């Protein structure tokens, strides 16, 4: 549906304006719709906190009602690298969906979190402040309290959270580099992301760790955290991730998923104010892939 912001709602945040324009919908549901990319302002995806202007057009795609029933605890193994009163650091395996969505309304990391720490059910998105794709392995931080979540979100917005990945790219990458290119929804294939004019700013730095005849192992560091960012950026420079069924195009695959692992995570602990850093071991399937390429 298309909604126009009236004069009296100018200056309100997007979530506040939607709550008034769609009083039949709960605030939590509207927040999830925004977070899942089902809300656009003037044709662009927008965050919860942007300030609205009179006359702006907001497009809302109401997700299926299953989303309201998705927030239920499930006894799912949750590989926890660290836990304290403020947060958890999860070492997510490949294949685990982080948040319920279309086609994955249960069996997610969020469902596991609600079982492990029921109090996170009182937080937006159960304390999840950033995500990994289903087939990407590695580290995620989850807040357990409102102050911790607010602190982590601020750090992500300020780009002070350091997120470092291992990525196996196709082809020979000759030198370190940076991709500074905006990312948004693909203009035709709406389930894909792409480098597009007017997209959200996105910056990925990379260095070469190891070279193979037809691949390069890269260490990538994110300045921003856009959906599919590393996958889209590497594909845009002609070096898509090995095994990426969405962005690698045609060609024989030697891996069953995109070869991407969230290796290191560093931030300021919201409870102590001290810098903390965590590291995840390379998962067995990724390690085996590298060994086969070395052989």
N, C-alpha and C positions, 0 to 999 in steps of 0.2 A: 504494500500500500504506500501511497505518497502522501506526506503530510507537509503543510507549510507552517513555518514558525510565525505566530502572530506577534504583533508589536509588544504586547504585554509580557511575552516570554523572552524577549531579547535580553541577553546577558546570563540566562540560565545555562547550566551545564547540560550537555546532551541527555544524560540519564534523567535529570530533573524535568527537562522539557517533555521527554517521552512519557514520563510517569503521569504528567498532566494531560497529555494528548491521548494516552491510552490507559485510562483509569482502570479498565478491566484486567490489565496485566499486572502481575506482581513486579516490584522493583528488582527482585533477584532474577526473574526471568528476562526482564529487559536488559539487565547488565550482562547476562549470558549471551543474549542475541548480539549485543554490541561486541562483546569479546570474541564471538565466533565469526564475526565479519558479516553478519546479516543486516547491518545498518549502514547506510551511506548518507553523507551530507553533501549536497551539490555534486553527486556522482562519484564521490570518493569515500573510501572507508574512513571511519573516524573513531577516535577514542572517547571513552566515557566522559572525560573532564573538559572537552573543548567547549568554549562559550558560543552560544547560538546568536545569530543575527536575525533580525526581522526579515521575513520574506524568504529565508533559506528553505530549500526543499529537502526533506528527510525521507528516504526510502527505507521501508522496513519489510524484511522478509520474515514472516512469523514461522519459526521452526516448528516441527511437529510437537505435539504435546508430550511425546515420549521424554523430551528433555526435562520436564518437570518431575518425572518419575525416576530419572537416572541417578539422582543423588541418594543412593542407598549403600550402606556398608556391605562389603563382601570380603570373605576370608581368602585373600589372595596374597601370596608370598610377596613381600616388599623388601628388596635388598637395601638395607639402611646402612650407609657408610658412617653417618654421625647423627646423633640426636641429643638435644638438650631442651631446656624449658622454652626456648624461643623458636627453634627451627629444626628441620630434618634435612639432611643431604641424602638424596636417593641415588643409587647407582643403577639406573634403569636399564633393563635388558632390551635388546632389539625384539620387536614384536608386541611390546606392551604399549597400548594406547594411553596417553596421559589423561585426557579429558573426554567425557562422553560427547558424542556427536553423531552425525548421520551414519548409520550402519554399525555404530559401536556404542550402544546405549548402556552396556554393562561390561564388566570384566576389565575396567580401566584402572589406572593408577589412582585416580580420584576415589573410586570405590574402595580400593585397598586402604587408602589413607583414612577414610571414614571408619573403617573397621579398626585400624591400628590406633588412631587418635580421634575419637568421636567429636571432641571439642572443635576440631577444624571445620566441622559442618556449619558453625556459626560465622565463618569467615567467607568473604567473596571467593568463589571458585575453590573452596576448601583449602585456602592458603597457597594455592599454586600461583606463582608470580611469573614464571616463564615456562616454556615447553620444549620438548623434543618431538620430532616426527616419530611415528610408530616404529619405523624400521631403523631409527638412529639409536645407538646405545650411549650410555654415559650419564653424566652428573646433572642433577637438578636440585635446586634448593626450594624448600617449601616452608612457609611461615606457620607457626602454631598460635600466634597471638596477633591482635590487630596492630599494636605498635611495631612488631617485627615485620608484618606485611607492609605497613606504610614505609618503613625504613628501606626494605628491599626494593620496593617499587621506585622510591626516590633514587636509589642508587642505580637501578636499571635505566631510569630516565636520564640521569646525569652521565650515563655511559662509564661509570666507575667500576662496575662488575666486570671482572676479567674472565672471559669464556674462551677456552682454547680447545681446538678440535684436531684430530687426525682425519685426513681426507685422502682417499686414493683416487686421483684424477686420471682420466685417460689421456694418453699422449705425453710428450716430453715438455715439461715446464722448465724453462732454461734458467730463470732467475727469480728472486723474490719480487713481490709486487703488491699492489692494492687495487681492489675494485671499488670504485665510488660511483654507484649507479642506483637510481631510485627503483624501488620494487612496488608493484601493485598487482591487482588481479589481471590475468591475461584477458585481453579485450574480447577474445572469442571463446576460449576454453576456460570457463569460470571456476573450474576446480583447480586450475594451475595458477601459479604466480609467474611474473615476467618482469624484465626491465622495461619500464614504461615511462614516458614523459608524465610528470605530475604525480608519480608514485611517491611513497614515503622514502625519505633519505635512508640510504643503506650503505655501509662501508665494511668491507672485509679485507683484512691483511693476510698475506700468506708468505711462507718461506718454504724452501725445498728441504726435505729431510732425507729422501732416498729416491734414486732413479732406477727404473727398470726399462726393459726394451720398449714396452708400449704403455707404461704407466709412470706416474710420479706420486710419491707419498709426500703430501703437504701438511704443514702445521698451519692451521688457520686461526686467526683471532678476530672476534667480532667486536666492532665498535657499536653496532646496532643489533637488534634482534628481530628482524622481519621474518615472516613465514617463509620457510624453505630458503633462507638467505644464501647459505653457502652453496646449496644445490643450484640455485638460479644464477648466482654470480659466476661460479666456475663454468657452467654451461654457456654463459654469455661470452666468455673469452675463449671458447672452443675446447675446454677441458672439463667435460661433465664428469660427475662421479661414476666410478665403475659400479655397475649393478643398479643404477637409478632408472627405474622403469618409466618414470614420468619425463625426465629431462635429458636423458642420455641419447634418445633417438634410437635409430636402428643400429644393429651390430651385435656380434656375439657377446654375451655376458659371461664373466667368469666368477660372479658372485651373486648370491640370491637376494641381496638387498643393497641399498645404497651404502657404499663403503665410507661411513661417517661415524666417528666416535667422539663424544664430548669428553675430552681427556682431563682438562683442568678447570677448576672453578675457584675464583678468589673474590672476596668482598669484605666489607667491614661488618663484623658481627653486630647485629642490632641491639643485643643485650649488653655486651661488654665494651663496645666501641673500638675493639682491637681488630686489626686485619687477620683474616683466616684464609687458608687455602686448602684445597682438597684435590686429590688425584685419583683417577680410575684406571685400573689395569686394562690393557687392550683385551677385548673379549676373545675367547678361543677361536671363533670363526674368522675374525679379522686377522688374528695372528697366523692362523693356518693359511689364509690367502696370501699374506706377505711371504711366508716361508715357501709357498709353492712358486711365487714369482722369483724369489731368490734362487731357487733350484733350477 
